[in-house]
Amino acid sequence: MFSEGAISVNVLKLSMIVFIILLTGCTPDTDSEEDIKESHQNYISSFDWSIDSKISAVSETLHQRPELIDSLKAAEFDLGPVQGEEAVITTYLLNEKQTNGDDLRVSVYEVDGEIIGGYGVLENWVPGVFSLDSKEQLVSDGIVR
């Protein structure tokens, strides 16, 4: 009734559909601006930054490599004390831009519903992370406009 080739094609199509369904269930939350938590808005604005939009929110158990922990310490954010804890990491696109036009992002970390800190990310920049309270310095250094 069915040829071997037709069955193989149908199995392949079914496998692709299952893969897409699984992949869709694993994507980060990309809700709209109205889903920006007021506590996050207040936290980020307390450093004189303004949110353009929410990029994502992911939940993960913090098991960061020592190099990342050290890099974030340079941005005045220490993940060492919360290693092994479940955190929600929400990333936002900022209204501010780099002087070269590249975007700025901020990641806010929550553990047990409390903000434990965050840091900013400069695209195409080394080391690429910055302390949220360094806006004035970034502007005076000509990195952010």
Backbone as numpy.savetxt, mean C-alpha at the origin, in Angstrom:
# Nx Ny Nz CAx CAy CAz Cx Cy Cz
-18.78 -39.30 -28.88 -19.59 -38.11 -28.88 -18.73 -36.85 -28.88
-17.77 -36.77 -27.95 -16.84 -35.63 -27.92 -15.47 -36.11 -28.35
-14.80 -35.28 -29.11 -13.45 -35.65 -29.51 -12.48 -35.31 -28.37
-11.34 -35.96 -28.38 -10.34 -35.74 -27.34 -9.88 -34.28 -27.32
-9.76 -33.65 -28.47 -9.34 -32.25 -28.58 -10.37 -31.31 -27.97
-11.67 -31.59 -28.20 -12.74 -30.75 -27.65 -12.76 -30.83 -26.13
-12.52 -32.01 -25.58 -12.49 -32.17 -24.13 -11.32 -31.40 -23.54
-10.16 -31.47 -24.18 -8.98 -30.75 -23.71 -9.22 -29.24 -23.70
-9.85 -28.73 -24.74 -10.15 -27.30 -24.81 -11.12 -26.91 -23.70
-12.15 -27.74 -23.48 -13.13 -27.44 -22.42 -12.48 -27.48 -21.04
-11.60 -28.43 -20.80 -10.90 -28.52 -19.52 -10.01 -27.29 -19.34
-9.34 -26.86 -20.39 -8.50 -25.68 -20.34 -9.33 -24.44 -20.04
-10.48 -24.29 -20.70 -11.36 -23.14 -20.45 -11.84 -23.14 -19.01
-12.26 -24.31 -18.52 -12.74 -24.42 -17.14 -11.62 -24.08 -16.16
-10.41 -24.55 -16.42 -9.27 -24.25 -15.55 -9.00 -22.75 -15.51
-9.09 -22.10 -16.66 -8.85 -20.65 -16.72 -9.93 -19.91 -15.95
-11.17 -20.32 -16.05 -12.26 -19.68 -15.32 -12.05 -19.82 -13.82
-11.69 -21.01 -13.36 -11.44 -21.23 -11.93 -10.27 -20.37 -11.48
-9.20 -20.28 -12.27 -8.04 -19.46 -11.92 -8.44 -17.98 -11.79
-9.23 -17.48 -12.72 -9.67 -16.08 -12.68 -10.53 -15.82 -11.44
-11.41 -16.75 -11.12 -12.25 -16.59 -9.93 -11.38 -16.55 -8.68
-10.42 -17.45 -8.58 -9.51 -17.47 -7.42 -8.69 -16.19 -7.35
-8.19 -15.75 -8.48 -7.38 -14.54 -8.53 -8.20 -13.32 -8.13
-9.44 -13.25 -8.56 -10.31 -12.13 -8.21 -10.54 -12.08 -6.71
-10.66 -13.21 -6.07 -10.86 -13.24 -4.63 -9.63 -12.85 -3.85
-8.46 -12.79 -4.48 -7.21 -12.47 -3.79 -6.73 -11.05 -4.06
-7.50 -10.27 -4.78 -7.04 -8.92 -5.08 -7.29 -8.00 -3.90
-6.43 -6.98 -3.75 -6.63 -6.03 -2.66 -7.90 -5.23 -2.85
-8.37 -4.69 -1.75 -9.54 -3.83 -1.74 -9.20 -2.53 -2.45
-9.97 -2.17 -3.45 -9.72 -0.92 -4.17 -10.98 -0.07 -4.16
-11.57 0.08 -3.00 -12.80 0.84 -2.88 -12.56 2.31 -3.20
-13.62 3.03 -3.35 -13.54 4.43 -3.75 -13.19 5.33 -2.57
-13.08 6.61 -2.87 -12.66 7.61 -1.90 -13.56 7.64 -0.67
-14.85 7.37 -0.82 -15.73 7.43 0.33 -15.39 6.36 1.37
-14.54 5.41 1.00 -14.11 4.39 1.94 -12.82 4.77 2.67
-12.36 6.01 2.52 -11.19 6.47 3.26 -11.62 6.65 4.71
-10.95 5.92 5.58 -11.29 6.00 7.00 -10.99 7.40 7.53
-11.91 7.90 8.33 -11.72 9.23 8.90 -10.45 9.27 9.75
-10.17 8.19 10.48 -8.96 8.16 11.31 -7.70 8.24 10.45
-7.73 7.63 9.25 -6.59 7.71 8.34 -6.46 9.11 7.77
-7.61 9.68 7.40 -7.61 11.06 6.88 -7.01 12.01 7.91
-7.44 11.87 9.16 -6.93 12.74 10.23 -5.44 12.50 10.48
-5.04 11.24 10.48 -3.64 10.89 10.72 -2.74 11.49 9.64
-3.10 11.29 8.39 -2.27 11.77 7.28 -2.28 13.30 7.22
-3.43 13.90 7.43 -3.51 15.36 7.39 -2.78 16.01 8.57
-2.60 15.27 9.67 -1.84 15.83 10.81 -0.38 16.07 10.44
0.09 15.45 9.35 1.44 15.67 8.85 1.44 16.64 7.66
0.29 17.26 7.38 0.13 18.25 6.32 0.13 17.63 4.91
-0.24 16.35 4.79 -0.41 15.71 3.50 -1.91 15.61 3.21
-2.28 15.50 1.94 -3.69 15.33 1.61 -3.88 14.14 0.67
-4.92 13.36 0.95 -5.20 12.13 0.20 -5.96 12.45 -1.08
-5.50 11.88 -2.18 -6.22 11.94 -3.44 -7.20 10.77 -3.52
-6.70 9.56 -3.29 -7.55 8.38 -3.39 -6.92 7.19 -2.66
-7.77 6.22 -2.38 -7.32 4.98 -1.77 -6.84 4.05 -2.87
-5.68 3.45 -2.68 -5.14 2.50 -3.65 -5.52 1.08 -3.26
-5.26 0.72 -2.00 -5.54 -0.65 -1.58 -5.56 -0.76 -0.07
-6.13 -1.85 0.39 -6.09 -2.22 1.81 -5.90 -3.73 1.85
-4.82 -4.17 2.48 -4.55 -5.60 2.59 -4.29 -5.96 4.04
-4.63 -7.17 4.37 -4.41 -7.68 5.71 -3.30 -8.72 5.63
-2.31 -8.60 6.51 -1.23 -9.58 6.49 -0.60 -9.71 7.86
0.01 -10.86 8.09 0.79 -11.07 9.30 2.17 -10.50 9.03
2.63 -9.63 9.91 3.89 -8.94 9.70 5.07 -9.86 10.00
5.79 -10.19 8.96 7.03 -10.96 9.05 8.01 -10.31 8.08
8.39 -9.08 8.36 9.26 -8.33 7.47 10.72 -8.73 7.64
11.45 -8.66 6.54 12.88 -8.94 6.56 13.60 -7.82 7.32
14.73 -8.15 7.94 15.48 -7.13 8.69 15.85 -5.91 7.84
16.14 -6.12 6.54 16.49 -4.99 5.67 15.33 -4.01 5.54
14.10 -4.54 5.42 12.93 -3.68 5.31 12.69 -2.95 6.62
12.83 -3.65 7.73 12.65 -3.01 9.03 13.63 -1.86 9.18
14.90 -2.09 8.80 15.91 -1.03 8.89 15.58 0.14 7.96
15.11 -0.18 6.75 14.75 0.87 5.79 13.61 1.73 6.34
12.62 1.09 6.95 11.48 1.84 7.49 11.86 2.63 8.74
12.84 2.14 9.49 13.34 2.91 10.64 13.91 4.24 10.17
14.52 4.24 8.98 15.03 5.49 8.41 13.89 6.46 8.13
12.69 5.92 7.92 11.49 6.74 7.72 10.75 6.94 9.04
11.44 6.66 10.15 10.89 6.84 11.50 9.66 5.97 11.76
9.68 4.76 11.21 8.59 3.81 11.43 9.21 2.47 11.76
8.96 1.98 12.97 9.59 0.75 13.46 8.58 -0.38 13.53
8.74 -1.37 12.66 7.86 -2.54 12.65 8.37 -3.64 13.57
9.57 -3.50 14.11 10.15 -4.53 14.96 9.23 -5.01 16.07
8.64 -4.10 16.85 7.81 -4.53 17.98 6.51 -5.25 17.60
6.09 -5.15 16.35 4.81 -5.78 15.96 5.00 -6.97 15.02
6.21 -7.48 14.91 6.46 -8.67 14.08 5.57 -9.81 14.57
4.96 -10.52 13.62 4.09 -11.65 13.94 2.65 -11.26 14.19
2.37 -9.98 14.25 0.99 -9.50 14.48 0.27 -9.34 13.15
-1.05 -9.46 13.20 -1.90 -9.24 12.04 -2.10 -7.74 11.88
-1.86 -7.22 10.68 -1.99 -5.79 10.43 -2.82 -5.55 9.17
-3.49 -4.42 9.13 -4.15 -3.95 7.92 -3.29 -2.80 7.40
-2.85 -2.93 6.16 -1.99 -1.92 5.54 -2.80 -1.26 4.44
-3.06 0.03 4.61 -3.86 0.77 3.64 -2.94 1.77 2.95
-2.98 1.77 1.62 -2.12 2.66 0.84 -2.99 3.68 0.11
-2.53 4.92 0.16 -3.23 6.04 -0.46 -2.32 6.77 -1.44
-2.92 7.28 -2.49 -2.25 8.19 -3.40 -2.46 9.59 -2.83
-1.39 10.38 -2.78 -1.50 11.74 -2.25 -1.79 12.74 -3.37
-2.33 13.89 -2.98 -2.53 14.98 -3.93 -1.20 15.62 -4.31
-0.26 15.64 -3.37 1.04 16.22 -3.63 1.80 15.36 -4.64
2.69 15.99 -5.38 3.50 15.30 -6.39 4.97 15.62 -6.16
5.82 14.76 -6.74 7.23 15.06 -6.77 7.46 16.15 -7.82
8.55 16.88 -7.71 8.81 17.96 -8.67 8.95 17.44 -10.10
9.33 16.15 -10.25 9.43 15.57 -11.59 8.09 15.05 -12.10
7.02 15.22 -11.30 5.69 14.79 -11.70 5.28 13.41 -11.20
6.23 12.66 -10.64 5.90 11.33 -10.12 4.99 11.44 -8.90
4.25 10.36 -8.66 3.31 10.30 -7.54 3.99 10.08 -6.20
3.24 10.39 -5.16 3.61 10.09 -3.77 2.52 9.22 -3.20
2.92 8.21 -2.43 1.97 7.34 -1.76 2.28 7.30 -0.28
1.26 6.97 0.50 1.42 6.78 1.94 0.80 5.44 2.31
1.50 4.68 3.14 0.95 3.43 3.69 0.74 3.61 5.18
-0.47 3.29 5.63 -0.85 3.40 7.05 -1.06 1.99 7.57
-0.45 1.70 8.72 -0.53 0.38 9.33 -1.43 0.43 10.56
-2.33 -0.55 10.65 -3.21 -0.69 11.82 -3.04 -2.09 12.39
-2.95 -2.16 13.72 -2.95 -3.44 14.44 -4.04 -3.34 15.48
-4.92 -4.32 15.52 -6.06 -4.33 16.44 -6.89 -3.06 16.34
-7.06 -2.55 15.10 -7.89 -1.38 14.87 -7.26 -0.05 15.24
-6.01 -0.06 15.69 -5.31 1.17 16.07 -4.20 1.47 15.07
-4.07 2.72 14.67 -2.99 3.12 13.78 -1.68 3.04 14.57
-0.72 2.27 14.03 0.57 2.17 14.70 1.64 3.00 13.99
1.31 3.53 12.82 2.26 4.37 12.09 2.07 4.25 10.61
3.01 4.86 9.92 2.98 4.84 8.46 4.23 5.49 7.91
4.32 5.48 6.60 5.46 6.09 5.92 5.04 6.47 4.52
5.82 7.34 3.90 5.56 7.75 2.53 6.50 7.05 1.57
6.08 7.01 0.30 6.88 6.37 -0.74 7.05 7.34 -1.90
8.31 7.56 -2.27 8.65 8.36 -3.44 8.92 7.41 -4.60
8.22 7.59 -5.71 8.48 6.75 -6.88 9.84 7.11 -7.46
10.54 6.09 -7.94 11.82 6.27 -8.65 12.85 7.05 -7.83
12.92 6.76 -6.55 13.83 7.48 -5.66 14.47 6.47 -4.71
15.72 6.67 -4.39 16.40 5.79 -3.44 16.69 6.60 -2.19
16.32 6.20 -0.99 15.81 4.90 -0.65 14.34 4.70 -0.94
13.62 5.75 -1.28 12.23 5.59 -1.71 11.19 5.76 -0.63
11.59 5.70 0.65 10.63 5.90 1.73 11.00 7.16 2.50
9.97 7.77 3.09 10.23 8.97 3.89 9.29 9.01 5.08
9.73 9.72 6.09 8.92 9.94 7.28 7.78 10.88 6.93
6.62 10.60 7.46 5.47 11.45 7.16 5.66 12.88 7.64
6.48 13.09 8.65 6.66 14.45 9.17 7.79 15.21 8.46
8.24 14.71 7.31 9.34 15.37 6.60 8.90 16.19 5.39
7.64 16.57 5.33 7.14 17.30 4.16 7.90 18.60 3.94
8.09 19.37 4.99 8.78 20.66 4.86 10.18 20.46 4.28
10.89 19.44 4.76 12.23 19.16 4.28 12.22 18.72 2.82
11.26 17.87 2.45 11.16 17.41 1.06 10.86 18.56 0.11
10.05 19.50 0.56 9.74 20.68 -0.28 10.97 21.56 -0.39
11.65 21.83 0.74 12.83 22.72 0.68 13.99 22.08 -0.09
14.06 20.75 -0.12 15.10 20.07 -0.91 14.73 19.96 -2.38
13.54 20.43 -2.76 13.12 20.41 -4.15 12.67 19.06 -4.64
12.31 18.16 -3.73 11.87 16.81 -4.11 10.35 16.78 -4.32
9.64 17.53 -3.49 8.17 17.58 -3.54 7.75 19.02 -3.78
6.71 19.15 -4.61 6.18 20.51 -4.85 4.90 20.73 -4.10
